[in-house]
């Protein structure tokens, strides 16, 4: 399993999924699996916002200690672990 941190470009994007302005954490088998999870769970099969930045094998200790770390799910399980509520 691979941990990804994805930041989206929300310029001119009408419906921003709740909690995703700072990014999204997802664990998946590979890049395509990660994108599929994000499209299905986060964007609910609506057009996905463009990816501004993507980090593969993100070291979670580098993420925001005041917001992301205390509010994330388990990053070793396939699915979205930040923000919570998109399982």
C-alpha positions as CSV (number, residue, x, y, z in Angstrom):
1,X,0.0,0.0,0.0
2,X,1.2,3.5,-0.8
3,X,0.3,6.7,1.1
4,X,-0.5,9.7,-1.1
5,X,-1.0,13.4,-0.2
6,X,-2.9,15.3,-2.9
7,X,-3.4,19.0,-3.1
8,X,-6.0,20.2,-5.5
9,X,-6.3,23.4,-7.5
10,X,-9.7,24.8,-6.6
11,X,-9.6,28.0,-8.7
12,X,-13.0,28.4,-10.3
13,X,-14.1,25.1,-8.9
14,X,-17.8,25.3,-7.7
15,X,-18.1,22.5,-5.2
16,X,-15.0,22.0,-3.0
17,X,-15.4,18.8,-0.9
18,X,-15.5,19.6,2.8
19,X,-12.1,19.7,4.5
20,X,-10.0,19.4,1.4
21,X,-8.5,22.9,1.0
22,X,-5.3,21.9,2.7
23,X,-5.1,18.5,0.9
24,X,-6.3,14.9,1.0
25,X,-4.6,11.8,2.3
26,X,-5.3,8.5,0.6
27,X,-3.8,5.1,0.8
28,X,-4.0,2.9,-2.3
29,X,-2.4,0.0,-4.2
30,X,-1.0,2.4,-6.8
31,X,-1.6,5.9,-8.3
32,X,-4.6,4.8,-10.5
33,X,-6.2,3.2,-7.5
34,X,-5.7,6.4,-5.4
35,X,-7.3,8.5,-8.2
36,X,-10.2,6.0,-8.4
37,X,-10.8,6.2,-4.6
38,X,-10.6,10.0,-4.7
39,X,-13.0,10.3,-7.6
40,X,-15.5,7.8,-6.1
41,X,-15.4,8.8,-2.4
42,X,-14.3,12.5,-2.3
43,X,-15.8,13.9,-5.5
44,X,-18.6,11.3,-5.6
45,X,-18.1,10.6,-9.3
46,X,-18.3,14.3,-10.2
47,X,-15.4,15.8,-12.1
48,X,-12.3,15.8,-10.0
49,X,-10.5,19.1,-9.4
50,X,-7.1,19.4,-11.1
51,X,-4.2,18.1,-9.0
52,X,-1.9,20.9,-8.0
53,X,0.7,18.7,-6.1
54,X,1.0,15.0,-5.3
55,X,3.4,13.3,-3.0
56,X,3.8,9.5,-3.2
57,X,4.9,7.7,0.0
58,X,4.2,10.8,2.1
59,X,5.9,10.8,5.5
60,X,2.9,11.6,7.7
61,X,5.2,13.2,10.3
62,X,5.7,16.1,7.8
63,X,2.0,16.9,7.7
64,X,0.4,19.7,9.7
65,X,0.7,18.8,13.4
66,X,-2.1,21.1,14.5
67,X,-4.8,20.1,12.0
68,X,-4.0,17.0,9.9
69,X,-2.2,14.7,12.4
70,X,-4.8,14.9,15.2
71,X,-7.7,14.6,12.7
72,X,-6.7,11.8,10.4
73,X,-7.7,8.2,10.2
74,X,-5.5,5.2,9.8
75,X,-3.0,5.8,6.9
76,X,-2.2,2.1,6.6
77,X,-5.7,1.1,5.4
78,X,-6.8,1.5,1.8
79,X,-9.0,4.6,1.5
80,X,-9.1,8.3,2.4
81,X,-7.6,9.0,5.8
82,X,-7.8,12.8,5.6
83,X,-10.2,14.4,5.8
84,X,-12.3,12.0,7.8
85,X,-15.9,11.2,6.6
86,X,-15.2,10.0,3.1
87,X,-15.1,6.2,3.6
